[in-house]
Amino acid sequence: MRDIPDHPVIQNCERTGYPDGKDPVYPICPVCGCASDTFYKDKYGDIFGCDECVTTVDAWEATSDERN
């Protein structure tokens, strides 16, 4: 019986886990350098951060110090 090799895509998936045999390139935040799925843009379309380097705060609490 002849040994028929698997298709190259199947061989790559078995070897590396990816069809092309290469790790995917993840988006990198230009501000902090972390890999992230979400970037935040300002109204001009410029990226100003990601989930790792931008935090949210309550607007009432953040401005309460300015009013006192």
Buried (B, 14 or more C-beta within 10 A) or exposed (E): EEEEEEEEEEEBBEEEEEEEEEEEEEEEBEBEEBEBEEBBEEEEEEEBBBEBBBEEEEEEEEEEEEEE
